[in-house]
């Protein structure tokens, strides 16, 4: 599973990455993480605001930090 955090590296982006990593660890899922900071790469995902969470190529959230339960459900659905 590939998880991408889209954003410039702000505090919200860091918080989203930390939360996603915690959920992955709790679920025992193998995942690779990538930070996407390049503006052209971010706009290719057609999002309006960051941070954004992309799981296996699908944008799951943007412009907010989703709840832990939401992230867990998305990860389980992508398995």
mmCIF file of the N, C-alpha and C atoms, coordinates in Angstrom:
data_MODEL
# 
_entry.id   MODEL 
# 
loop_
_atom_site.group_PDB 
_atom_site.id 
_atom_site.type_symbol 
_atom_site.label_atom_id 
_atom_site.label_alt_id 
_atom_site.label_comp_id 
_atom_site.label_asym_id 
_atom_site.label_entity_id 
_atom_site.label_seq_id 
_atom_site.pdbx_PDB_ins_code 
_atom_site.Cartn_x 
_atom_site.Cartn_y 
_atom_site.Cartn_z 
_atom_site.occupancy 
_atom_site.B_iso_or_equiv 
_atom_site.pdbx_formal_charge 
_atom_site.auth_seq_id 
_atom_site.auth_comp_id 
_atom_site.auth_asym_id 
_atom_site.auth_atom_id 
_atom_site.pdbx_PDB_model_num 
ATOM 1   N N  . UNK A 1 1  ? 0.837   -1.169 0.000   1.00 0.00 ? 1  UNK A N  1 
ATOM 2   C CA . UNK A 1 1  ? 0.000   0.000  0.000   1.00 0.00 ? 1  UNK A CA 1 
ATOM 3   C C  . UNK A 1 1  ? 0.887   1.239  0.000   1.00 0.00 ? 1  UNK A C  1 
ATOM 4   N N  . UNK A 1 2  ? 0.481   2.214  -0.790  1.00 0.00 ? 2  UNK A N  1 
ATOM 5   C CA . UNK A 1 2  ? 1.235   3.464  -0.864  1.00 0.00 ? 2  UNK A CA 1 
ATOM 6   C C  . UNK A 1 2  ? 0.375   4.604  -0.324  1.00 0.00 ? 2  UNK A C  1 
ATOM 7   N N  . UNK A 1 3  ? 0.916   5.331  0.618   1.00 0.00 ? 3  UNK A N  1 
ATOM 8   C CA . UNK A 1 3  ? 0.221   6.458  1.228   1.00 0.00 ? 3  UNK A CA 1 
ATOM 9   C C  . UNK A 1 3  ? 1.036   7.716  0.965   1.00 0.00 ? 3  UNK A C  1 
ATOM 10  N N  . UNK A 1 4  ? 0.367   8.717  0.417   1.00 0.00 ? 4  UNK A N  1 
ATOM 11  C CA . UNK A 1 4  ? 1.032   9.986  0.128   1.00 0.00 ? 4  UNK A CA 1 
ATOM 12  C C  . UNK A 1 4  ? 0.378   11.100 0.930   1.00 0.00 ? 4  UNK A C  1 
ATOM 13  N N  . UNK A 1 5  ? 1.214   11.968 1.439   1.00 0.00 ? 5  UNK A N  1 
ATOM 14  C CA . UNK A 1 5  ? 0.775   13.173 2.118   1.00 0.00 ? 5  UNK A CA 1 
ATOM 15  C C  . UNK A 1 5  ? 1.109   14.336 1.196   1.00 0.00 ? 5  UNK A C  1 
ATOM 16  N N  . UNK A 1 6  ? 0.083   15.037 0.733   1.00 0.00 ? 6  UNK A N  1 
ATOM 17  C CA . UNK A 1 6  ? 0.293   16.162 -0.168  1.00 0.00 ? 6  UNK A CA 1 
ATOM 18  C C  . UNK A 1 6  ? 0.271   17.461 0.625   1.00 0.00 ? 6  UNK A C  1 
ATOM 19  N N  . UNK A 1 7  ? 1.319   18.242 0.461   1.00 0.00 ? 7  UNK A N  1 
ATOM 20  C CA . UNK A 1 7  ? 1.376   19.534 1.142   1.00 0.00 ? 7  UNK A CA 1 
ATOM 21  C C  . UNK A 1 7  ? 2.801   20.032 1.247   1.00 0.00 ? 7  UNK A C  1 
ATOM 22  N N  . UNK A 1 8  ? 2.911   21.270 1.620   1.00 0.00 ? 8  UNK A N  1 
ATOM 23  C CA . UNK A 1 8  ? 4.213   21.929 1.659   1.00 0.00 ? 8  UNK A CA 1 
ATOM 24  C C  . UNK A 1 8  ? 5.077   21.618 2.862   1.00 0.00 ? 8  UNK A C  1 
ATOM 25  N N  . UNK A 1 9  ? 4.581   20.833 3.787   1.00 0.00 ? 9  UNK A N  1 
ATOM 26  C CA . UNK A 1 9  ? 5.372   20.509 4.969   1.00 0.00 ? 9  UNK A CA 1 
ATOM 27  C C  . UNK A 1 9  ? 4.967   21.303 6.194   1.00 0.00 ? 9  UNK A C  1 
ATOM 28  N N  . UNK A 1 10 ? 3.768   21.862 6.171   1.00 0.00 ? 10 UNK A N  1 
ATOM 29  C CA . UNK A 1 10 ? 3.279   22.649 7.308   1.00 0.00 ? 10 UNK A CA 1 
ATOM 30  C C  . UNK A 1 10 ? 2.970   21.726 8.492   1.00 0.00 ? 10 UNK A C  1 
ATOM 31  N N  . UNK A 1 11 ? 2.619   22.324 9.608   1.00 0.00 ? 11 UNK A N  1 
ATOM 32  C CA . UNK A 1 11 ? 2.311   21.559 10.821  1.00 0.00 ? 11 UNK A CA 1 
ATOM 33  C C  . UNK A 1 11 ? 1.140   20.599 10.601  1.00 0.00 ? 11 UNK A C  1 
ATOM 34  N N  . UNK A 1 12 ? 0.140   21.013 9.834   1.00 0.00 ? 12 UNK A N  1 
ATOM 35  C CA . UNK A 1 12 ? -0.995  20.131 9.562   1.00 0.00 ? 12 UNK A CA 1 
ATOM 36  C C  . UNK A 1 12 ? -0.569  18.929 8.721   1.00 0.00 ? 12 UNK A C  1 
ATOM 37  N N  . UNK A 1 13 ? 0.316   19.147 7.774   1.00 0.00 ? 13 UNK A N  1 
ATOM 38  C CA . UNK A 1 13 ? 0.826   18.047 6.948   1.00 0.00 ? 13 UNK A CA 1 
ATOM 39  C C  . UNK A 1 13 ? 1.582   17.041 7.819   1.00 0.00 ? 13 UNK A C  1 
ATOM 40  N N  . UNK A 1 14 ? 2.397   17.554 8.709   1.00 0.00 ? 14 UNK A N  1 
ATOM 41  C CA . UNK A 1 14 ? 3.162   16.690 9.605   1.00 0.00 ? 14 UNK A CA 1 
ATOM 42  C C  . UNK A 1 14 ? 2.239   15.910 10.531  1.00 0.00 ? 14 UNK A C  1 
ATOM 43  N N  . UNK A 1 15 ? 1.204   16.573 11.023  1.00 0.00 ? 15 UNK A N  1 
ATOM 44  C CA . UNK A 1 15 ? 0.236   15.914 11.908  1.00 0.00 ? 15 UNK A CA 1 
ATOM 45  C C  . UNK A 1 15 ? -0.512  14.807 11.164  1.00 0.00 ? 15 UNK A C  1 
ATOM 46  N N  . UNK A 1 16 ? -0.898  15.063 9.913   1.00 0.00 ? 16 UNK A N  1 
ATOM 47  C CA . UNK A 1 16 ? -1.589  14.057 9.111   1.00 0.00 ? 16 UNK A CA 1 
ATOM 48  C C  . UNK A 1 16 ? -0.698  12.845 8.870   1.00 0.00 ? 16 UNK A C  1 
ATOM 49  N N  . UNK A 1 17 ? 0.562   13.084 8.559   1.00 0.00 ? 17 UNK A N  1 
ATOM 50  C CA . UNK A 1 17 ? 1.480   11.966 8.341   1.00 0.00 ? 17 UNK A CA 1 
ATOM 51  C C  . UNK A 1 17 ? 1.645   11.144 9.619   1.00 0.00 ? 17 UNK A C  1 
ATOM 52  N N  . UNK A 1 18 ? 1.819   11.816 10.740  1.00 0.00 ? 18 UNK A N  1 
ATOM 53  C CA . UNK A 1 18 ? 1.988   11.116 12.016  1.00 0.00 ? 18 UNK A CA 1 
ATOM 54  C C  . UNK A 1 18 ? 0.765   10.269 12.332  1.00 0.00 ? 18 UNK A C  1 
ATOM 55  N N  . UNK A 1 19 ? -0.399  10.826 12.139  1.00 0.00 ? 19 UNK A N  1 
ATOM 56  C CA . UNK A 1 19 ? -1.637  10.105 12.407  1.00 0.00 ? 19 UNK A CA 1 
ATOM 57  C C  . UNK A 1 19 ? -1.786  8.902  11.482  1.00 0.00 ? 19 UNK A C  1 
ATOM 58  N N  . UNK A 1 20 ? -1.499  9.076  10.206  1.00 0.00 ? 20 UNK A N  1 
ATOM 59  C CA . UNK A 1 20 ? -1.598  7.968  9.252   1.00 0.00 ? 20 UNK A CA 1 
ATOM 60  C C  . UNK A 1 20 ? -0.606  6.865  9.596   1.00 0.00 ? 20 UNK A C  1 
ATOM 61  N N  . UNK A 1 21 ? 0.593   7.236  9.981   1.00 0.00 ? 21 UNK A N  1 
ATOM 62  C CA . UNK A 1 21 ? 1.592   6.222  10.377  1.00 0.00 ? 21 UNK A CA 1 
ATOM 63  C C  . UNK A 1 21 ? 1.133   5.453  11.614  1.00 0.00 ? 21 UNK A C  1 
ATOM 64  N N  . UNK A 1 22 ? 0.527   6.151  12.571  1.00 0.00 ? 22 UNK A N  1 
ATOM 65  C CA . UNK A 1 22 ? 0.026   5.492  13.779  1.00 0.00 ? 22 UNK A CA 1 
ATOM 66  C C  . UNK A 1 22 ? -1.070  4.485  13.434  1.00 0.00 ? 22 UNK A C  1 
ATOM 67  N N  . UNK A 1 23 ? -1.975  4.866  12.538  1.00 0.00 ? 23 UNK A N  1 
ATOM 68  C CA . UNK A 1 23 ? -3.060  3.965  12.138  1.00 0.00 ? 23 UNK A CA 1 
ATOM 69  C C  . UNK A 1 23 ? -2.505  2.745  11.425  1.00 0.00 ? 23 UNK A C  1 
ATOM 70  N N  . UNK A 1 24 ? -1.556  2.945  10.525  1.00 0.00 ? 24 UNK A N  1 
ATOM 71  C CA . UNK A 1 24 ? -0.935  1.830  9.812   1.00 0.00 ? 24 UNK A CA 1 
ATOM 72  C C  . UNK A 1 24 ? -0.301  0.860  10.799  1.00 0.00 ? 24 UNK A C  1 
ATOM 73  N N  . UNK A 1 25 ? 0.403   1.400  11.773  1.00 0.00 ? 25 UNK A N  1 
ATOM 74  C CA . UNK A 1 25 ? 1.048   0.554  12.778  1.00 0.00 ? 25 UNK A CA 1 
ATOM 75  C C  . UNK A 1 25 ? 0.012   -0.209 13.599  1.00 0.00 ? 25 UNK A C  1 
ATOM 76  N N  . UNK A 1 26 ? -1.043  0.470  14.024  1.00 0.00 ? 26 UNK A N  1 
ATOM 77  C CA . UNK A 1 26 ? -2.094  -0.183 14.817  1.00 0.00 ? 26 UNK A CA 1 
ATOM 78  C C  . UNK A 1 26 ? -2.770  -1.307 14.045  1.00 0.00 ? 26 UNK A C  1 
ATOM 79  N N  . UNK A 1 27 ? -2.958  -1.107 12.741  1.00 0.00 ? 27 UNK A N  1 
ATOM 80  C CA . UNK A 1 27 ? -3.619  -2.115 11.919  1.00 0.00 ? 27 UNK A CA 1 
ATOM 81  C C  . UNK A 1 27 ? -2.676  -3.222 11.466  1.00 0.00 ? 27 UNK A C  1 
ATOM 82  N N  . UNK A 1 28 ? -1.377  -3.006 11.623  1.00 0.00 ? 28 UNK A N  1 
ATOM 83  C CA . UNK A 1 28 ? -0.404  -3.996 11.190  1.00 0.00 ? 28 UNK A CA 1 
ATOM 84  C C  . UNK A 1 28 ? -0.302  -4.129 9.683   1.00 0.00 ? 28 UNK A C  1 
ATOM 85  N N  . UNK A 1 29 ? -0.519  -3.033 8.994   1.00 0.00 ? 29 UNK A N  1 
ATOM 86  C CA . UNK A 1 29 ? -0.489  -3.012 7.536   1.00 0.00 ? 29 UNK A CA 1 
ATOM 87  C C  . UNK A 1 29 ? 0.890   -2.576 7.060   1.00 0.00 ? 29 UNK A C  1 
ATOM 88  N N  . UNK A 1 30 ? 1.341   -3.172 5.972   1.00 0.00 ? 30 UNK A N  1 
ATOM 89  C CA . UNK A 1 30 ? 2.599   -2.724 5.374   1.00 0.00 ? 30 UNK A CA 1 
ATOM 90  C C  . UNK A 1 30 ? 2.288   -1.606 4.392   1.00 0.00 ? 30 UNK A C  1 
ATOM 91  N N  . UNK A 1 31 ? 2.957   -0.493 4.567   1.00 0.00 ? 31 UNK A N  1 
ATOM 92  C CA . UNK A 1 31 ? 2.714   0.659  3.701   1.00 0.00 ? 31 UNK A CA 1 
ATOM 93  C C  . UNK A 1 31 ? 3.989   1.462  3.536   1.00 0.00 ? 31 UNK A C  1 
ATOM 94  N N  . UNK A 1 32 ? 4.100   2.080  2.377   1.00 0.00 ? 32 UNK A N  1 
ATOM 95  C CA . UNK A 1 32 ? 5.178   3.029  2.143   1.00 0.00 ? 32 UNK A CA 1 
ATOM 96  C C  . UNK A 1 32 ? 4.562   4.424  2.187   1.00 0.00 ? 32 UNK A C  1 
ATOM 97  N N  . UNK A 1 33 ? 5.332   5.359  2.693   1.00 0.00 ? 33 UNK A N  1 
ATOM 98  C CA . UNK A 1 33 ? 4.866   6.738  2.816   1.00 0.00 ? 33 UNK A CA 1 
ATOM 99  C C  . UNK A 1 33 ? 5.710   7.636  1.929   1.00 0.00 ? 33 UNK A C  1 
ATOM 100 N N  . UNK A 1 34 ? 5.043   8.608  1.322   1.00 0.00 ? 34 UNK A N  1 
ATOM 101 C CA . UNK A 1 34 ? 5.746   9.603  0.513   1.00 0.00 ? 34 UNK A CA 1 
ATOM 102 C C  . UNK A 1 34 ? 5.155   10.970 0.809   1.00 0.00 ? 34 UNK A C  1 
ATOM 103 N N  . UNK A 1 35 ? 6.033   11.946 0.911   1.00 0.00 ? 35 UNK A N  1 
ATOM 104 C CA . UNK A 1 35 ? 5.601   13.333 1.063   1.00 0.00 ? 35 UNK A CA 1 
ATOM 105 C C  . UNK A 1 35 ? 5.687   13.980 -0.314  1.00 0.00 ? 35 UNK A C  1 
ATOM 106 N N  . UNK A 1 36 ? 4.609   14.577 -0.738  1.00 0.00 ? 36 UNK A N  1 
ATOM 107 C CA . UNK A 1 36 ? 4.589   15.252 -2.036  1.00 0.00 ? 36 UNK A CA 1 
ATOM 108 C C  . UNK A 1 36 ? 4.505   16.744 -1.767  1.00 0.00 ? 36 UNK A C  1 
ATOM 109 N N  . UNK A 1 37 ? 5.597   17.437 -2.037  1.00 0.00 ? 37 UNK A N  1 
ATOM 110 C CA . UNK A 1 37 ? 5.663   18.875 -1.771  1.00 0.00 ? 37 UNK A CA 1 
ATOM 111 C C  . UNK A 1 37 ? 5.679   19.710 -3.045  1.00 0.00 ? 37 UNK A C  1 
ATOM 112 N N  . UNK A 1 38 ? 5.944   19.077 -4.165  1.00 0.00 ? 38 UNK A N  1 
ATOM 113 C CA . UNK A 1 38 ? 6.018   19.772 -5.444  1.00 0.00 ? 38 UNK A CA 1 
ATOM 114 C C  . UNK A 1 38 ? 4.625   20.232 -5.870  1.00 0.00 ? 38 UNK A C  1 
ATOM 115 N N  . UNK A 1 39 ? 4.461   21.516 -6.128  1.00 0.00 ? 39 UNK A N  1 
ATOM 116 C CA . UNK A 1 39 ? 3.162   22.088 -6.444  1.00 0.00 ? 39 UNK A CA 1 
ATOM 117 C C  . UNK A 1 39 ? 2.538   21.465 -7.693  1.00 0.00 ? 39 UNK A C  1 
ATOM 118 N N  . UNK A 1 40 ? 3.331   21.224 -8.718  1.00 0.00 ? 40 UNK A N  1 
ATOM 119 C CA . UNK A 1 40 ? 2.796   20.610 -9.935  1.00 0.00 ? 40 UNK A CA 1 
ATOM 120 C C  . UNK A 1 40 ? 2.280   19.198 -9.656  1.00 0.00 ? 40 UNK A C  1 
ATOM 121 N N  . UNK A 1 41 ? 3.018   18.441 -8.844  1.00 0.00 ? 41 UNK A N  1 
ATOM 122 C CA . UNK A 1 41 ? 2.587   17.084 -8.492  1.00 0.00 ? 41 UNK A CA 1 
ATOM 123 C C  . UNK A 1 41 ? 1.326   17.117 -7.644  1.00 0.00 ? 41 UNK A C  1 
ATOM 124 N N  . UNK A 1 42 ? 1.220   18.098 -6.758  1.00 0.00 ? 42 UNK A N  1 
ATOM 125 C CA . UNK A 1 42 ? 0.033   18.222 -5.910  1.00 0.00 ? 42 UNK A CA 1 
ATOM 126 C C  . UNK A 1 42 ? -1.192  18.580 -6.749  1.00 0.00 ? 42 UNK A C  1 
ATOM 127 N N  . UNK A 1 43 ? -1.042  19.542 -7.650  1.00 0.00 ? 43 UNK A N  1 
ATOM 128 C CA . UNK A 1 43 ? -2.194  19.962 -8.462  1.00 0.00 ? 43 UNK A CA 1 
ATOM 129 C C  . UNK A 1 43 ? -2.640  18.872 -9.428  1.00 0.00 ? 43 UNK A C  1 
ATOM 130 N N  . UNK A 1 44 ? -1.784  17.922 -9.728  1.00 0.00 ? 44 UNK A N  1 
ATOM 131 C CA . UNK A 1 44 ? -2.172  16.801 -10.587 1.00 0.00 ? 44 UNK A CA 1 
ATOM 132 C C  . UNK A 1 44 ? -3.267  15.953 -9.937  1.00 0.00 ? 44 UNK A C  1 
ATOM 133 N N  . UNK A 1 45 ? -3.395  16.046 -8.620  1.00 0.00 ? 45 UNK A N  1 
ATOM 134 C CA . UNK A 1 45 ? -4.427  15.298 -7.907  1.00 0.00 ? 45 UNK A CA 1 
ATOM 135 C C  . UNK A 1 45 ? -5.762  16.041 -7.847  1.00 0.00 ? 45 UNK A C  1 
ATOM 136 N N  . UNK A 1 46 ? -5.822  17.235 -8.414  1.00 0.00 ? 46 UNK A N  1 
ATOM 137 C CA . UNK A 1 46 ? -7.064  17.998 -8.488  1.00 0.00 ? 46 UNK A CA 1 
ATOM 138 C C  . UNK A 1 46 ? -7.690  18.226 -7.109  1.00 0.00 ? 46 UNK A C  1 
ATOM 139 N N  . UNK A 1 47 ? -6.871  18.710 -6.184  1.00 0.00 ? 47 UNK A N  1 
ATOM 140 C CA . UNK A 1 47 ? -7.382  19.057 -4.858  1.00 0.00 ? 47 UNK A CA 1 
ATOM 141 C C  . UNK A 1 47 ? -7.383  20.575 -4.716  1.00 0.00 ? 47 UNK A C  1 
ATOM 142 N N  . UNK A 1 48 ? -8.202  21.070 -3.802  1.00 0.00 ? 48 UNK A N  1 
ATOM 143 C CA . UNK A 1 48 ? -8.317  22.515 -3.614  1.00 0.00 ? 48 UNK A CA 1 
ATOM 144 C C  . UNK A 1 48 ? -7.368  23.011 -2.535  1.00 0.00 ? 48 UNK A C  1 
ATOM 145 N N  . UNK A 1 49 ? -7.191  22.210 -1.473  1.00 0.00 ? 49 UNK A N  1 
ATOM 146 C CA . UNK A 1 49 ? -6.318  22.649 -0.393  1.00 0.00 ? 49 UNK A CA 1 
ATOM 147 C C  . UNK A 1 49 ? -5.602  21.468 0.249   1.00 0.00 ? 49 UNK A C  1 
ATOM 148 N N  . UNK A 1 50 ? -4.528  21.790 0.949   1.00 0.00 ? 50 UNK A N  1 
ATOM 149 C CA . UNK A 1 50 ? -3.739  20.776 1.633   1.00 0.00 ? 50 UNK A CA 1 
ATOM 150 C C  . UNK A 1 50 ? -3.938  20.937 3.137   1.00 0.00 ? 50 UNK A C  1 
ATOM 151 N N  . UNK A 1 51 ? -3.613  19.967 3.923   1.00 0.00 ? 51 UNK A N  1 
ATOM 152 C CA . UNK A 1 51 ? -2.991  18.703 3.543   1.00 0.00 ? 51 UNK A CA 1 
ATOM 153 C C  . UNK A 1 51 ? -4.006  17.768 2.896   1.00 0.00 ? 51 UNK A C  1 
ATOM 154 N N  . UNK A 1 52 ? -3.480  16.837 2.119   1.00 0.00 ? 52 UNK A N  1 
ATOM 155 C CA . UNK A 1 52 ? -4.327  15.830 1.488   1.00 0.00 ? 52 UNK A CA 1 
ATOM 156 C C  . UNK A 1 52 ? -3.727  14.460 1.739   1.00 0.00 ? 52 UNK A C  1 
ATOM 157 N N  . UNK A 1 53 ? -4.600  13.481 1.818   1.00 0.00 ? 53 UNK A N  1 
ATOM 158 C CA . UNK A 1 53 ? -4.196  12.100 2.042   1.00 0.00 ? 53 UNK A CA 1 
ATOM 159 C C  . UNK A 1 53 ? -4.592  11.284 0.823   1.00 0.00 ? 53 UNK A C  1 
ATOM 160 N N  . UNK A 1 54 ? -3.605  10.601 0.230   1.00 0.00 ? 54 UNK A N  1 
ATOM 161 C CA . UNK A 1 54 ? -3.831  9.764  -0.939  1.00 0.00 ? 54 UNK A CA 1 
ATOM 162 C C  . UNK A 1 54 ? -3.436  8.339  -0.571  1.00 0.00 ? 54 UNK A C  1 
ATOM 163 N N  . UNK A 1 55 ? -4.362  7.410  -0.762  1.00 0.00 ? 55 UNK A N  1 
ATOM 164 C CA . UNK A 1 55 ? -4.093  6.001  -0.471  1.00 0.00 ? 55 UNK A CA 1 
ATOM 165 C C  . UNK A 1 55 ? -4.229  5.227  -1.772  1.00 0.00 ? 55 UNK A C  1 
ATOM 166 N N  . UNK A 1 56 ? -3.135  4.597  -2.179  1.00 0.00 ? 56 UNK A N  1 
ATOM 167 C CA . UNK A 1 56 ? -3.089  3.826  -3.430  1.00 0.00 ? 56 UNK A CA 1 
ATOM 168 C C  . UNK A 1 56 ? -3.663  4.617  -4.605  1.00 0.00 ? 56 UNK A C  1 
ATOM 169 N N  . UNK A 1 57 ? -3.257  5.871  -4.713  1.00 0.00 ? 57 UNK A N  1 
ATOM 170 C CA . UNK A 1 57 ? -3.626  6.704  -5.844  1.00 0.00 ? 57 UNK A CA 1 
ATOM 171 C C  . UNK A 1 57 ? -4.973  7.395  -5.748  1.00 0.00 ? 57 UNK A C  1 
ATOM 172 N N  . UNK A 1 58 ? -5.737  7.144  -4.701  1.00 0.00 ? 58 UNK A N  1 
ATOM 173 C CA . UNK A 1 58 ? -7.052  7.749  -4.543  1.00 0.00 ? 58 UNK A CA 1 
ATOM 174 C C  . UNK A 1 58 ? -7.035  8.792  -3.432  1.00 0.00 ? 58 UNK A C  1 
ATOM 175 N N  . UNK A 1 59 ? -7.460  10.011 -3.764  1.00 0.00 ? 59 UNK A N  1 
ATOM 176 C CA . UNK A 1 59 ? -7.533  11.076 -2.767  1.00 0.00 ? 59 UNK A CA 1 
ATOM 177 C C  . UNK A 1 59 ? -8.660  10.739 -1.796  1.00 0.00 ? 59 UNK A C  1 
ATOM 178 N N  . UNK A 1 60 ? -8.301  10.654 -0.515  1.00 0.00 ? 60 UNK A N  1 
ATOM 179 C CA . UNK A 1 60 ? -9.288  10.319 0.507   1.00 0.00 ? 60 UNK A CA 1 
ATOM 180 C C  . UNK A 1 60 ? -9.725  11.538 1.309   1.00 0.00 ? 60 UNK A C  1 
ATOM 181 N N  . UNK A 1 61 ? -8.865  12.520 1.435   1.00 0.00 ? 61 UNK A N  1 
ATOM 182 C CA . UNK A 1 61 ? -9.247  13.758 2.127   1.00 0.00 ? 61 UNK A CA 1 
ATOM 183 C C  . UNK A 1 61 ? -8.345  14.884 1.654   1.00 0.00 ? 61 UNK A C  1 
ATOM 184 N N  . UNK A 1 62 ? -8.858  16.096 1.766   1.00 0.00 ? 62 UNK A N  1 
ATOM 185 C CA . UNK A 1 62 ? -8.033  17.274 1.469   1.00 0.00 ? 62 UNK A CA 1 
ATOM 186 C C  . UNK A 1 62 ? -8.561  18.456 2.268   1.00 0.00 ? 62 UNK A C  1 
ATOM 187 N N  . UNK A 1 63 ? -7.628  19.304 2.665   1.00 0.00 ? 63 UNK A N  1 
ATOM 188 C CA . UNK A 1 63 ? -7.982  20.515 3.386   1.00 0.00 ? 63 UNK A CA 1 
ATOM 189 C C  . UNK A 1 63 ? -8.310  20.331 4.853   1.00 0.00 ? 63 UNK A C  1 
ATOM 190 N N  . UNK A 1 64 ? -8.109  19.121 5.376   1.00 0.00 ? 64 UNK A N  1 
ATOM 191 C CA . UNK A 1 64 ? -8.411  18.872 6.783   1.00 0.00 ? 64 UNK A CA 1 
ATOM 192 C C  . UNK A 1 64 ? -7.612  17.660 7.267   1.00 0.00 ? 64 UNK A C  1 
ATOM 193 N N  . UNK A 1 65 ? -7.619  17.473 8.559   1.00 0.00 ? 65 UNK A N  1 
ATOM 194 C CA . UNK A 1 65 ? -7.008  16.281 9.135   1.00 0.00 ? 65 UNK A CA 1 
ATOM 195 C C  . UNK A 1 65 ? -8.158  15.353 9.525   1.00 0.00 ? 65 UNK A C  1 
ATOM 196 N N  . UNK A 1 66 ? -8.297  14.246 8.820   1.00 0.00 ? 66 UNK A N  1 
ATOM 197 C CA . UNK A 1 66 ? -9.395  13.329 9.124   1.00 0.00 ? 66 UNK A CA 1 
ATOM 198 C C  . UNK A 1 66 ? -9.200  12.648 10.477  1.00 0.00 ? 66 UNK A C  1 
ATOM 199 N N  . UNK A 1 67 ? -10.302 12.147 11.017  1.00 0.00 ? 67 UNK A N  1 
ATOM 200 C CA . UNK A 1 67 ? -10.241 11.417 12.278  1.00 0.00 ? 67 UNK A CA 1 
ATOM 201 C C  . UNK A 1 67 ? -9.532  10.078 12.070  1.00 0.00 ? 67 UNK A C  1 
ATOM 202 N N  . UNK A 1 68 ? -8.971  9.563  13.136  1.00 0.00 ? 68 UNK A N  1 
ATOM 203 C CA . UNK A 1 68 ? -8.258  8.292  13.097  1.00 0.00 ? 68 UNK A CA 1 
ATOM 204 C C  . UNK A 1 68 ? -9.156  7.182  12.543  1.00 0.00 ? 68 UNK A C  1 
ATOM 205 N N  . UNK A 1 69 ? -10.424 7.180  12.931  1.00 0.00 ? 69 UNK A N  1 
ATOM 206 C CA . UNK A 1 69 ? -11.364 6.155  12.478  1.00 0.00 ? 69 UNK A CA 1 
ATOM 207 C C  . UNK A 1 69 ? -11.568 6.211  10.962  1.00 0.00 ? 69 UNK A C  1 
ATOM 208 N N  . UNK A 1 70 ? -11.590 7.420  10.418  1.00 0.00 ? 70 UNK A N  1 
ATOM 209 C CA . UNK A 1 70 ? -11.743 7.578  8.969   1.00 0.00 ? 70 UNK A CA 1 
ATOM 210 C C  . UNK A 1 70 ? -10.541 6.995  8.241   1.00 0.00 ? 70 UNK A C  1 
ATOM 211 N N  . UNK A 1 71 ? -9.356  7.339  8.718   1.00 0.00 ? 71 UNK A N  1 
ATOM 212 C CA . UNK A 1 71 ? -8.135  6.843  8.081   1.00 0.00 ? 71 UNK A CA 1 
ATOM 213 C C  . UNK A 1 71 ? -8.101  5.322  8.151   1.00 0.00 ? 71 UNK A C  1 
ATOM 214 N N  . UNK A 1 72 ? -8.451  4.761  9.296   1.00 0.00 ? 72 UNK A N  1 
ATOM 215 C CA . UNK A 1 72 ? -8.450  3.299  9.456   1.00 0.00 ? 72 UNK A CA 1 
ATOM 216 C C  . UNK A 1 72 ? -9.420  2.656  8.470   1.00 0.00 ? 72 UNK A C  1 
ATOM 217 N N  . UNK A 1 73 ? -10.601 3.218  8.311   1.00 0.00 ? 73 UNK A N  1 
ATOM 218 C CA . UNK A 1 73 ? -11.588 2.660  7.380   1.00 0.00 ? 73 UNK A CA 1 
ATOM 219 C C  . UNK A 1 73 ? -11.077 2.711  5.945   1.00 0.00 ? 73 UNK A C  1 
ATOM 220 N N  . UNK A 1 74 ? -10.437 3.810  5.560   1.00 0.00 ? 74 UNK A N  1 
ATOM 221 C CA . UNK A 1 74 ? -9.908  3.925  4.206   1.00 0.00 ? 74 UNK A CA 1 
ATOM 222 C C  . UNK A 1 74 ? -8.796  2.922  3.955   1.00 0.00 ? 74 UNK A C  1 
ATOM 223 N N  . UNK A 1 75 ? -7.941  2.745  4.939   1.00 0.00 ? 75 UNK A N  1 
ATOM 224 C CA . UNK A 1 75 ? -6.832  1.800  4.790   1.00 0.00 ? 75 UNK A CA 1 
ATOM 225 C C  . UNK A 1 75 ? -7.374  0.376  4.703   1.00 0.00 ? 75 UNK A C  1 
ATOM 226 N N  . UNK A 1 76 ? -8.327  0.046  5.531   1.00 0.00 ? 76 UNK A N  1 
ATOM 227 C CA . UNK A 1 76 ? -8.897  -1.291 5.479   1.00 0.00 ? 76 UNK A CA 1 
ATOM 228 C C  . UNK A 1 76 ? -9.609  -1.553 4.173   1.00 0.00 ? 76 UNK A C  1 
ATOM 229 N N  . UNK A 1 77 ? -10.281 -0.547 3.627   1.00 0.00 ? 77 UNK A N  1 
ATOM 230 C CA . UNK A 1 77 ? -10.977 -0.686 2.348   1.00 0.00 ? 77 UNK A CA 1 
ATOM 231 C C  . UNK A 1 77 ? -9.987  -0.875 1.197   1.00 0.00 ? 77 UNK A C  1 
ATOM 232 N N  . UNK A 1 78 ? -8.793  -0.334 1.331   1.00 0.00 ? 78 UNK A N  1 
ATOM 233 C CA . UNK A 1 78 ? -7.791  -0.407 0.265   1.00 0.00 ? 78 UNK A CA 1 
ATOM 234 C C  . UNK A 1 78 ? -6.989  -1.710 0.304   1.00 0.00 ? 78 UNK A C  1 
ATOM 235 N N  . UNK A 1 79 ? -7.138  -2.476 1.354   1.00 0.00 ? 79 UNK A N  1 
ATOM 236 C CA . UNK A 1 79 ? -6.369  -3.726 1.495   1.00 0.00 ? 79 UNK A CA 1 
ATOM 237 C C  . UNK A 1 79 ? -6.696  -4.710 0.421   1.00 0.00 ? 79 UNK A C  1 
# 
